[in-house]
Amino acid sequence: MAAVNKRYFLKVLLLLSLRLCIRSRADKYKKRFWVRKIYQERCEKGEYHLLVREMMLFDQEFFTNRFRMTPSTFEKLLTWVGPYLQKKSTVMRDPIAPSERLALTLRYLTTGDAQVTIGASYRISPTTTGRIIHKTCQVIWDVLKKQGFLELPQNKEQWKKISQDFNNYWNYPHALGAIDGKHIVIQAPPRAGSDFLIIKKLSIVLMGVCDAHYKFILVDVGDSGRQSDGSVYNNCYLGYAIENNLLNLPDSEKITSNCDIDLPYVLLGDDAFGLKTFMMKPYPGATSDISQRIFNYRLSRGRRTIENTFRILASRFRVFRRPINCHVDCVIEITKAAIALHNFLISSRSPREIHSYCPPMVLPQESGDRGMVGIRRTFSNNYSNDARIVRGFRKFFSAEERCVSWQIDSVTRTTLNQDKDKC
């Protein structure tokens, strides 16, 4: 009887201890208040209501410097994305307006400030700030893609229009675009292991192709940086589509009526890519052959467009100036939104809009960023017999009637500088 009572007493004691533990744990995580007082004053003292609205009305130049667009462009963008950012009002409180969500997201993309800092300035909690940025970036990409700012050329005629622009602006015929890739450096995601590791850093990969006007026409975002740069190209959808001729590229043809051979339409790359029938790369090393140096010079002029495109992107959207402290999925959406906004702003018909987004001093500067790292060379200098035909561009550029007036001077000046460095 005593043993039964003892067991009963122990069970009761155990249940009481468990109940006390549950209650203390609930009290520990019990909310002290519904909304912090500082956040309750968002509509009276938040940055959007005090500063942004005032800039839109009385200091449009300051607004443009801060958001990379004029107030009228901001309103135009808001009319497109606003319906997808609108939330329903509740009995408890009114939702954050679409205009405020868009302004907060643009502030993050253009400055790269910490989300906690921006949230405190706008008087919005860190959790809500992160959700707003993630959702708004998704909407920006989807809406601007529907508006045609990320439209892939649909037929051979559209590809040839891009090629004609490269020939007119950069003196390189049969160029369908310039291609390059960047590692978007991120802080380590939880339990990421080595999946996103690249040179003791963590990253996702952005592969891009641009046209002659610094506008992205093809992008592929999201591969983990652990892969070698060569395998990144081979494994991404962009590489797969190009390799398997899924993009409806034009067929080879003579550049001019008196050209000896049919030359293919090509993408302009650097040593990070292999020489193929559709991929052009420079001759390796410091070659002594004048025709090869002329070819490398003409190729570098055309390929410079993608370097400048990435430079503009990192300069205007400073979120890429440092490692991004977000989950991988959010980093992908941030990158896609910045690309969409870049195309939207650089495609403006207004010279003033283009100048405000991309002033002349942006291009000559080296970005010096730590959040966007170039890919390294991984392919050898060996190539197939089929790829050898693209070297026919060398003879085309060296012909007297097809050379540009400054190419010999530029090549000679570069050679003299290299000789001085050796001395």
C-alpha positions as CSV (number, residue, x, y, z in Angstrom):
1,M,0.0,0.0,0.0
2,A,2.8,2.4,0.9
3,A,4.5,1.6,-2.5
4,V,1.3,2.4,-4.4
5,N,0.9,5.7,-2.6
6,K,4.6,6.5,-3.3
7,R,4.2,5.9,-7.0
8,Y,1.0,8.0,-7.1
9,F,2.7,10.8,-5.3
10,L,5.6,10.7,-7.8
11,K,3.2,10.9,-10.7
12,V,1.4,13.9,-9.3
13,L,4.7,15.6,-8.6
14,L,5.9,14.9,-12.1
15,L,2.7,16.4,-13.6
16,L,2.9,19.5,-11.5
17,S,6.6,20.0,-12.5
18,L,5.7,19.6,-16.1
19,R,2.8,22.1,-15.9
20,L,5.1,24.6,-14.1
21,C,7.7,24.2,-16.8
22,I,5.2,24.8,-19.6
23,R,3.8,27.8,-17.8
24,S,7.2,29.4,-17.2
25,R,8.2,28.8,-20.8
26,A,5.0,30.4,-22.1
27,D,5.6,33.4,-19.8
28,K,9.1,33.7,-21.2
29,Y,7.9,34.0,-24.8
30,K,4.8,36.0,-24.0
31,K,4.6,39.2,-25.9
32,R,5.1,42.3,-23.8
33,F,3.1,44.4,-26.3
34,W,1.3,44.1,-29.6
35,V,3.4,46.7,-31.4
36,R,6.3,48.7,-30.1
37,K,5.6,52.4,-29.5
38,I,8.3,53.4,-32.0
39,Y,6.6,51.4,-34.8
40,Q,3.2,52.8,-33.9
41,E,4.5,56.3,-34.8
42,R,5.5,55.2,-38.3
43,C,3.0,57.4,-40.1
44,E,4.0,60.5,-38.1
45,K,7.8,60.0,-37.8
46,G,8.9,57.4,-40.3
47,E,11.4,58.3,-43.0
48,Y,8.9,57.8,-45.8
49,H,6.3,60.1,-44.4
50,L,8.8,62.8,-43.2
51,L,11.6,62.7,-45.8
52,V,10.6,60.8,-49.0
53,R,7.3,62.7,-49.5
54,E,9.1,66.0,-49.0
55,M,11.8,65.1,-51.5
56,M,9.2,64.2,-54.1
57,L,7.5,67.6,-53.8
58,F,10.4,70.0,-53.1
59,D,13.8,68.4,-54.0
60,Q,13.5,66.1,-56.9
61,E,17.3,66.1,-57.5
62,F,17.9,64.7,-54.1
63,F,15.1,62.1,-54.7
64,T,16.8,61.1,-57.9
65,N,20.2,60.7,-56.3
66,R,18.7,58.6,-53.6
67,F,16.4,56.3,-55.6
68,R,18.2,56.3,-59.0
69,M,15.0,57.6,-60.7
70,T,12.9,60.7,-60.9
71,P,9.6,61.0,-58.9
72,S,7.7,60.6,-62.2
73,T,9.5,57.4,-63.0
74,F,8.9,56.2,-59.4
75,E,5.1,56.9,-59.8
76,K,5.2,55.0,-63.1
77,L,6.8,52.0,-61.6
78,L,4.4,52.2,-58.6
79,T,1.3,52.0,-60.9
80,W,2.7,48.7,-62.3
81,V,3.8,47.1,-59.0
82,G,1.3,48.7,-56.6
83,P,-1.6,46.4,-57.2
84,Y,0.6,43.4,-56.3
85,L,1.9,45.0,-53.1
86,Q,-1.5,46.2,-51.7
87,K,-2.6,44.5,-48.5
88,K,-6.0,44.4,-46.9
89,S,-6.9,46.6,-44.0
90,T,-7.9,44.9,-40.7
91,V,-9.7,46.0,-37.6
92,M,-6.4,46.0,-35.7
93,R,-4.4,48.3,-38.0
94,D,-3.9,49.7,-41.5
95,P,-1.4,48.0,-43.8
96,I,1.9,49.5,-45.1
97,A,1.1,51.3,-48.3
98,P,2.6,50.0,-51.6
99,S,4.5,53.3,-52.2
100,E,6.2,52.9,-48.8
101,R,7.1,49.3,-49.5
102,L,8.6,50.2,-52.9
103,A,10.5,53.2,-51.4
104,L,11.9,51.0,-48.6
105,T,13.0,48.3,-51.1
106,L,14.7,50.8,-53.5
107,R,16.5,52.4,-50.5
108,Y,17.9,48.9,-49.7
109,L,18.9,48.2,-53.3
110,T,20.5,51.5,-54.0
111,T,22.4,52.0,-50.7
112,G,23.1,48.5,-49.5
113,D,22.5,49.6,-45.9
114,A,21.6,46.9,-43.3
115,Q,17.9,45.9,-43.3
116,V,17.8,46.6,-39.5
117,T,19.1,50.2,-40.1
118,I,16.6,50.9,-42.9
119,G,13.7,49.3,-40.9
120,A,14.5,51.5,-37.9
121,S,14.6,54.6,-40.1
122,Y,11.2,53.7,-41.6
123,R,9.9,52.6,-38.2
124,I,9.2,49.0,-39.4
125,S,10.3,45.9,-37.5
126,P,13.3,44.0,-38.9
127,T,11.2,40.9,-39.6
128,T,8.6,42.9,-41.6
129,T,11.4,44.8,-43.4
130,G,12.9,41.6,-44.6
131,R,9.6,40.3,-45.8
132,I,8.8,43.5,-47.6
133,I,12.1,43.5,-49.5
134,H,11.8,39.9,-50.5
135,K,8.2,40.2,-51.7
136,T,8.8,43.6,-53.5
137,C,11.8,42.3,-55.3
138,Q,9.8,39.3,-56.6
139,V,7.0,41.7,-57.8
140,I,9.5,44.0,-59.5
141,W,11.0,41.2,-61.5
142,D,7.7,39.7,-62.5
143,V,6.1,43.0,-63.5
144,L,9.0,44.4,-65.4
145,K,9.4,41.1,-67.2
146,K,5.8,41.3,-68.3
147,Q,6.3,44.9,-69.4
148,G,9.0,43.7,-71.9
149,F,12.2,45.0,-70.2
150,L,13.7,41.5,-70.0
151,E,12.4,40.1,-73.3
152,L,14.5,37.5,-75.0
153,P,14.9,38.0,-78.8
154,Q,12.2,35.8,-80.4
155,N,13.5,35.4,-83.9
156,K,16.6,35.7,-86.1
157,E,15.7,39.2,-87.2
158,Q,15.7,40.5,-83.6
159,W,19.1,38.8,-83.0
160,K,20.4,40.5,-86.2
161,K,19.2,43.9,-85.0
162,I,21.4,43.4,-81.9
163,S,24.3,42.4,-84.1
164,Q,23.8,45.5,-86.3
165,D,24.0,47.7,-83.1
166,F,27.3,46.0,-82.1
167,N,28.7,46.7,-85.5
168,N,27.5,50.3,-85.5
169,Y,28.6,51.2,-82.0
170,W,31.5,48.9,-81.3
171,N,32.8,48.0,-84.8
172,Y,32.3,44.3,-84.3
173,P,30.1,42.5,-86.9
174,H,28.1,39.3,-86.2
175,A,28.1,39.9,-82.4
176,L,24.9,38.7,-80.7
177,G,26.0,40.0,-77.3
178,A,28.8,40.0,-74.8
179,I,28.9,37.4,-72.1
180,D,30.4,37.3,-68.6
181,G,29.7,36.0,-65.1
182,K,30.0,37.3,-61.5
183,H,29.9,35.7,-58.1
184,I,27.4,37.5,-55.9
185,V,29.0,37.2,-52.5
186,I,26.7,36.4,-49.6
187,Q,27.1,35.7,-45.9
188,A,26.9,32.0,-45.0
189,P,23.2,30.8,-45.0
190,P,22.3,28.5,-42.1
191,R,23.7,25.0,-42.4
192,A,25.0,25.8,-45.9
193,G,28.1,23.7,-45.6
194,S,30.4,24.1,-48.6
195,D,27.6,24.3,-51.3
196,F,28.1,28.0,-51.9
197,L,31.8,28.2,-51.2
198,I,34.1,30.2,-53.5
199,I,37.6,31.2,-52.4
200,K,36.8,31.1,-48.7
201,K,33.6,33.2,-49.4
202,L,30.0,32.2,-50.1
203,S,28.3,33.2,-53.3
204,I,25.7,32.5,-56.0
205,V,26.5,33.0,-59.6
206,L,25.1,35.5,-62.1
207,M,25.7,34.8,-65.7
208,G,24.7,37.6,-68.1
209,V,24.6,38.6,-71.8
210,C,24.2,42.2,-72.7
211,D,23.5,44.1,-76.0
212,A,25.4,47.1,-77.4
213,H,23.5,49.5,-75.1
214,Y,24.4,48.0,-71.7
215,K,21.1,46.2,-71.4
216,F,20.8,42.6,-70.2
217,I,19.2,40.3,-72.8
218,L,19.9,37.0,-71.1
219,V,20.5,36.3,-67.4
220,D,20.9,33.2,-65.2
221,V,21.0,33.6,-61.5
222,G,21.3,31.2,-58.6
223,D,23.9,28.5,-59.1
224,S,26.1,27.9,-56.0
225,G,29.6,29.3,-56.1
226,R,31.1,26.0,-55.2
227,Q,31.1,24.9,-58.8
228,S,34.1,25.8,-61.0
229,D,33.5,28.7,-63.3
230,G,33.6,26.5,-66.3
231,S,31.1,24.1,-64.9
232,V,28.9,27.0,-63.9
233,Y,28.5,27.9,-67.6
234,N,28.0,24.3,-68.7
235,N,25.5,23.5,-66.0
236,C,23.4,26.7,-66.1
237,Y,20.3,27.0,-68.3
238,L,21.9,29.9,-70.3
239,G,24.8,27.6,-71.3
240,Y,22.4,24.7,-72.0
241,A,20.2,26.9,-74.2
242,I,23.2,28.2,-76.2
243,E,24.9,24.8,-76.6
244,N,21.7,23.1,-77.8
245,N,20.6,25.9,-80.1
246,L,17.4,26.7,-78.3
247,L,17.6,30.5,-78.8
248,N,16.9,30.5,-82.6
249,L,20.2,32.2,-83.4
250,P,21.0,33.3,-87.0
251,D,22.9,31.0,-89.4
252,S,26.4,31.7,-90.6
253,E,26.7,34.1,-93.5
254,K,29.1,36.4,-95.2
255,I,29.7,39.7,-93.4
256,T,30.1,41.6,-96.7
257,S,29.5,40.6,-100.3
258,N,33.3,40.3,-101.0
259,C,34.0,38.3,-97.8
260,D,35.7,34.9,-98.6
261,I,33.9,32.7,-96.1
262,D,30.6,32.4,-94.1
263,L,31.2,33.5,-90.6
264,P,29.0,32.6,-87.7
265,Y,27.1,34.9,-85.3
266,V,29.0,34.8,-82.0
267,L,28.9,35.8,-78.3
268,L,31.9,37.8,-77.2
269,G,33.6,36.3,-74.1
270,D,37.0,36.3,-72.4
271,D,39.4,33.5,-71.3
272,A,36.8,32.2,-68.8
273,F,35.0,30.6,-71.8
274,G,36.1,28.1,-74.4
275,L,36.4,28.9,-78.1
276,K,33.4,27.5,-79.9
277,T,31.5,28.1,-83.1
278,F,29.2,30.5,-81.2
279,M,31.7,31.8,-78.6
280,M,34.5,34.1,-79.4
281,K,37.5,34.6,-77.1
282,P,40.9,36.5,-77.4
283,Y,44.1,35.0,-78.5
284,P,46.0,33.9,-75.4
285,G,49.1,35.7,-74.0
286,A,51.1,38.6,-75.3
287,T,51.1,37.6,-79.0
288,S,53.6,39.2,-81.4
289,D,51.3,38.7,-84.4
290,I,50.0,42.1,-85.4
291,S,46.8,40.6,-86.9
292,Q,46.1,38.7,-83.6
293,R,46.7,41.9,-81.5
294,I,44.3,43.8,-83.8
295,F,41.7,41.0,-83.4
296,N,42.1,41.1,-79.6
297,Y,41.7,44.8,-79.6
298,R,38.5,44.7,-81.6
299,L,37.2,41.9,-79.5
300,S,37.9,43.8,-76.3
301,R,36.0,46.8,-77.6
302,G,32.9,44.7,-78.1
303,R,33.3,42.7,-74.9
304,R,33.8,45.8,-72.8
305,T,30.0,46.3,-72.9
306,I,29.4,43.5,-70.5
307,E,32.1,44.7,-68.1
308,N,30.5,48.2,-68.2
309,T,27.1,46.7,-67.7
310,F,28.1,44.9,-64.5
311,R,30.0,48.1,-63.4
312,I,26.9,50.2,-63.8
313,L,24.8,47.6,-62.0
314,A,27.2,47.5,-59.0
315,S,27.6,51.3,-59.0
316,R,23.9,52.2,-59.1
317,F,22.7,49.3,-56.8
318,R,25.2,49.4,-54.0
319,V,23.7,46.3,-52.3
320,F,26.4,44.5,-54.4
321,R,29.2,46.5,-52.9
322,R,29.4,44.1,-49.9
323,P,28.4,40.5,-49.0
324,I,24.6,40.3,-48.8
325,N,23.3,39.2,-45.4
326,C,20.1,37.4,-46.6
327,H,18.9,33.9,-47.2
328,V,19.9,32.5,-50.6
329,D,16.4,32.7,-52.0
330,C,16.2,36.3,-51.1
331,V,19.6,37.1,-52.6
332,I,18.4,35.6,-55.9
333,E,15.3,37.8,-55.8
334,I,17.4,40.9,-54.9
335,T,19.7,40.2,-57.9
336,K,16.9,39.7,-60.3
337,A,15.1,42.8,-59.2
338,A,18.3,44.9,-59.6
339,I,18.7,43.6,-63.1
340,A,15.1,44.3,-64.0
341,L,15.4,47.9,-62.6
342,H,18.7,48.4,-64.5
343,N,17.0,47.5,-67.8
344,F,14.0,49.6,-67.0
345,L,16.0,52.7,-66.2
346,I,18.6,52.4,-69.0
347,S,15.8,51.8,-71.5
348,S,14.2,55.2,-70.8
349,R,13.5,57.4,-73.8
350,S,14.4,60.5,-71.9
351,P,18.1,61.5,-72.1
352,R,17.7,63.2,-68.7
353,E,16.5,59.9,-67.2
354,I,19.4,58.0,-68.7
355,H,21.9,60.6,-67.6
356,S,20.6,60.6,-64.0
357,Y,20.8,56.8,-63.8
358,C,24.1,56.4,-65.6
359,P,26.1,59.7,-65.5
360,P,29.4,59.7,-67.5
361,M,31.6,59.3,-64.4
362,V,30.2,55.9,-63.7
363,L,31.9,53.9,-66.5
364,P,35.5,54.9,-66.1
365,Q,35.6,54.0,-62.4
366,E,36.6,50.6,-61.1
367,S,33.8,49.4,-58.9
368,G,36.1,48.2,-56.1
369,D,33.2,46.2,-54.7
370,R,33.5,43.2,-52.5
371,G,30.1,41.8,-53.2
372,M,30.5,41.1,-56.9
373,V,33.5,39.0,-57.9
374,G,34.5,38.1,-61.5
375,I,34.8,34.5,-62.6
376,R,38.2,33.0,-63.3
377,R,39.6,31.3,-66.4
378,T,38.9,27.6,-66.4
379,F,39.0,26.5,-70.1
380,S,42.1,25.5,-71.9
381,N,43.3,27.0,-75.2
382,N,42.4,23.8,-77.1
383,Y,39.4,23.9,-79.4
384,S,37.8,21.8,-82.1
385,N,38.2,22.1,-85.8
386,D,34.6,23.4,-86.1
387,A,35.5,26.2,-83.7
388,R,38.5,27.2,-85.7
389,I,36.4,28.9,-88.3
390,V,35.5,31.8,-85.9
391,R,39.2,32.8,-86.1
392,G,38.3,34.0,-89.6
393,F,37.4,37.3,-88.0
394,R,41.1,38.0,-87.6
395,K,41.5,38.3,-91.4
396,F,38.4,40.4,-91.7
397,F,39.6,43.0,-89.1
398,S,43.1,43.1,-90.6
399,A,41.9,43.9,-94.2
400,E,42.8,47.5,-95.1
401,E,39.3,48.4,-96.2
402,R,37.6,47.1,-93.0
403,C,40.0,48.4,-90.3
404,V,39.0,51.3,-88.1
405,S,41.3,54.3,-88.3
406,W,42.6,54.1,-84.7
407,Q,43.2,50.3,-84.3
408,I,46.9,50.3,-85.4
409,D,47.7,53.3,-83.1
410,S,45.9,51.6,-80.2
411,V,47.6,48.3,-80.7
412,T,51.1,49.9,-81.1
413,R,50.6,52.1,-78.0
414,T,49.6,49.0,-75.9
415,T,52.7,47.1,-77.2
416,L,55.0,50.0,-76.3
417,N,53.5,50.2,-72.8
418,Q,54.1,46.5,-72.3
419,D,57.7,46.8,-73.4
420,K,58.3,49.6,-70.9
421,D,56.8,47.5,-68.1
422,K,59.3,44.7,-69.0
423,C,62.2,47.1,-68.9
